[in-house]
Every structure is written in C-alpha cells, then in structure tokens.
C-alpha cells in the first residue's frame, strides 16, 4: 500500500519562520507592536475612549472589552491625565487563555464595540495601524545609540523620529504603496529628485514676500543649465517660458495625480512637463515638506501629496497657500520691529517666501467635492534653518527630544551630559529659549501658531545648550482673535479675512495643547526617568518661565487674563477621538476648521492657587463668536 508524501515542513511544535526581510522581521515587528499597543492604550485612556479600571495592586490596570476579552497592564498616571503604560506588562486574556499582548491590530478588533467603531472606520483603523507598525519596525531596526543620534545632522536626525506623539495612527499614509513608503518617507532615509512643470498663467497664481519675484526665485532654486533646459521644453510646447508659471511636483504626485487628472491640460499644452531638477531632496517629518540635500541653503519645498495621514489628506489648500507669503511678511515685520523678539529672543521665523497655487479647472467648479480634489497642485518655498545658524550652532526639531537611542538612553540625556550643565539648568535654558517668543506673539500680537514638536526647531550652541528657536509653518497654522487688535493693522485685509479666528481661551491652546499636552506630556516622562527631574519640578520650571514673562511685561496683564494659561483646568484635546469616531476618516468638502477637537477637561499642572485673584474676561467676540 503506497502513501502519497505530504510536503516537508517543520515539526508542529516549531515556531513559524521569521520571514526573509532583513529589516521587517519577527523581533522588530513584535517589539514595535508592543510599543504601539502601549501607546494606543495610553492615548485611548487619556481621551477616555477606553477607560481602564484598577486591577488589584498599585499601578495595575485592566480593560474589559466585549466577548470576555481583557487586557491587563501596569501604568503610571501623570499630569494632564497622562498614562505611562509599560509595553512589557501588557497581557491579553480571552477564553481563559492568557498571553503577552503585542498586537495592536488585534486590540482594535477586540475594542471595536467599546470604542464605537463602525465597520468602515474599523477597516481604515486596521489598515493605518498596520502601516504605522510597519514604519515603527523599520525605525527600530536602524535606530542609532543616543550618542550617535547627537552627531547626526538636522536632516539625518529627522529620519529617526517616531511621528506625532498624540496620535497612535501616526504613519498610516493611505495612498502610499510599500515601495512608496520605502522611498518617500523620512525613515527611508533616501533621496529623490523633483519633477518640474510649467502651467499657463491663467491656470495658477504666484505670491511672494516683498522683494522676491518668480524670476529671482527660480534663479535661486535652479542652476542656469537647468533653467535653460526647462525654458527650451516650454518653447518646444509652443509656449512662452517667461509667461508660464514653473513649480516642482513630488514624483508620487506627478504619477498618481497630475498625469491622470490634468491629462486635458497636458494634451492642450497648458501644462508642460519640464523634467527633473538635479538636486536631491529628502522628506522631513511632515513627509510633504522636503529639504535639499545637495544645496542645503536652498529653500525647503512643501508640495501636496494625495495621501491621508493622521486626520487629513495632505494636499495644499489654495486659500492658505496664497496667504502664506503675506502672513510670513507680517510675522517677520513684527519680529524685526520688536526689540524683545529681535535682540533678546533672536527668534528665527522661517519665511514661507513664495507659493504657487494651481486649482484643478474641473474640480474648481464642484465646490462640494471632497477637499482633497481642491488641493492637488501647488508649492510653498520655505527658508531653511541652515541660513539662520551662527558658527558653532546646530538645529534639531523639538520633537527629537522625545527620541531614545538603541542603547535605551534618551537623546536629551546625551545632550545634557555634553553640555556640562545639571539637568535643571539645561531645562531652564530649553524653556527660556522656547516659551518667551511664543508667549510674546500670543500676548503682544494676538497671534498663535501650532508650535508642536515638528514646527519648533531648537537651536543649540557649541555646548549643546538650547539658546533660541526657529518657528515654521505659517501658511495654515496662524490663528487670530475674533476681535481686531491694533497689532493687526498691517496685516493685509484679504489675509485677515481668511485666517481662522478664535476666542482667547482657544488660542491659548497654542501653548497648552501644542506645547504642554502635545510635547511636555511625553517629555516629562523622559525628564523623570533619564534626567532625574521629577514631573512636578519640571512643571514648576514651565510656570516659572511663564510668570517671569508676566513680570517682564506688566502692561499686558489684561491679556494674560484673557488667555489664562495658568487656569485650574483646561479643555482636553482629543485628536484620536476625532479621527476614530468624529469623522476624521471621511471625505469632506472642507477640512475641519476647528482649532482642535476638545473632549472633557484635565487639571492644568501649571496652576497654583493665588488667594485674592480672579481673572478678568476677554472682550466680547463679534456675533457668532468665531470669524
């Protein structure tokens, strides 16, 4: 009797093969999964979407989900309602079986009913959390030590950061294939060249800061041989190279969006492909903002990408793109004319010098189409931080301070050690560099930004002490009060009309949410574990810097009360709640115009009761509250 042989394979008790990808392997995948799961649990608990309950001993917590599934873990509570979840402690129990938990995809499936995820959103969450874990695993595989991180250039350090800390689905990048992610993301640490096009003058518009026109811009961004070749391409299409608007296009966007959706304009010669420029670019953390590797003194370029990452599709709003140079000119004028900003803070405002907007001719006639179809083509040129550095200085985004090396040592601890200062003195220097210019723009000029970790560039001296900051991203993130201040007089009316207007308490979130909840909520953990500075001591230093500013400018006391940064409780920003159950995954005719998505309140660690004081209210806003 003969028996057909089955294919050979490992014994039933042997583990499955770990795969052949030298980077995306089982060890990195599971380690990245455990860390992402801990971040997911922490942020859902922070936003009260999944509320843990005590589980016996100190620091022990439990999440009871549908179907008898339970997750247990250890965590420390911290200021701003933060949760510090230990990734190694996570355990999943289902059907009486208990096992270590390191699968965030399994967790969102388990938690779908508890969170309230409809099926279409659940599918998007599974897709984005898988993509995020993939990116995290690749980051983990190539992570340098803390000392090696300290030696990296600004551009190279960007490639080792982990993304927006407040959102656990922070590298979903819907629209990118695996090959795209391996080429066009910061963690890929690669480079690529930009495609350039020219469009008929009636298709687009050009804006620039005073003293800069498009011919000078092109002369500064492209070498003579490239300009000559591009001009010849326009002439070959039967058009005038001086009349047409030239702009760079991301290679992904050229292939995925411009070629198929602007086919009519290409066919008619109203959009001419010029070819690639020779300079190599690499994405910064925002993915669509690119830095020039070959000529770092040339401007960064911000270009639209039809990918969805975190809450929105990453196009370029035509309204905000058109405003960018004018807003920049106003902010720079304020800094240049203010001795405190110019001489003491020495803040660098990284100008969005010029922009080109190109609405799609057909979609422009469909205003209720999803906003991503109105943000397909355009560019913003932004000054690089390199042009503002003095000898011996170096630049790093504030987000880099949240990085830990492969040796388990915090990047910030390495910088403190190199500085020769004790941790408290270094942190004072950091806060003194960061807060006064942001506070001055808010209080003196009624202008707020979104100074989160990626938008604040810290400038360090030779000793690795933070001495000042550079600020960026003015096209979309500048907000004003709903009532006009005298300081708004020099802001062009057409710009003033389109910038978002918010009540003072909402503008205060440029400090309370973008900096305190969005960065310090995580950095205090590093300060405590790696620098030996207790959380209460760190918040005392922050309050000390704010009250020092108040003492320096007593004439602004009425405005201090408007914004009330030291209030006992503040609104909680809940970005994951908006993304998961607030419509963040859905296409809309307009981007969500809210300053931030609020849910509930948190205790403000900056508050210290002062008997006998009561904050005054701000002036009344115009009818409707928001402009």
Secondary structure by P-SEA (a helix, b strand, c coil): cbbbbccccccccccccccccccccaaaaaaaaaaaaaaaaaaaaaaccccccccccccbbbbbbcccbbbbbbbbbbcccccccccccbbbbcccbbbbbccaaaaaaaacccccccaaaaaaaaaaaaaaaaaaaaaaaccccaaaaaaccaaaaaaacccccccccccccccccccccccccccccbbbbbbbbbbccccccccccccccaaaaaaacccaaaaaaaaaaaaaacccccccccccccaaaaaccccccaaaaaaaccccccccccbbbbbcccccccccccccccbbbbbbbccccccccccccaaaaaaaaaaaaaaaaaaaaccccccccccccccccccccccccccccccccccccccccbbbbbbbccccccccbbbbccccccccccccccaaaaaaaaacccaaaaaaaaaaaccaaaaaaaaccccccccccccbbbbbccccccccccccccccccccccccccccccccaaaaaccbbbccccccccccccccccccaaaaaaaaacccccaaaaaaaaaaaaaaaaaacccaaaaaaaacccccbbbbbbaaaaaccccccccccccccccccccbbbbbccbbbbccbbbbbcccccccccc
